[in-house]
């Protein structure tokens, strides 16, 4: 399951630096989450850090990217491999 930031986002800037996968970025109007990098913090933390710090609770599960825990672990491992080997294919 990847997360998504809804249009209730107030651009407070607190979520982006909390993401261990660098999946959060400033979009055209609000912050957005790259679903291919979001692991809901699996592998890093027990809870999604962006959800923990969001003052307006605008970060639900993205219904377009429903993934089970094992899939999130696989994504985490792939992202760690890419981070360790910058020239590795994604």
Secondary structure as UniProt FT lines:
FT   STRAND          3..5
FT   TURN            7..8
FT   TURN            14..15
FT   HELIX           16..18
FT   TURN            20..21
FT   STRAND          24..26
FT   STRAND          31..33
FT   TURN            35..37
FT   TURN            40..44
FT   HELIX           49..53
FT   TURN            55..56
FT   STRAND          59..61
FT   TURN            63..64
FT   HELIX           69..84
FT   TURN            86..87
//
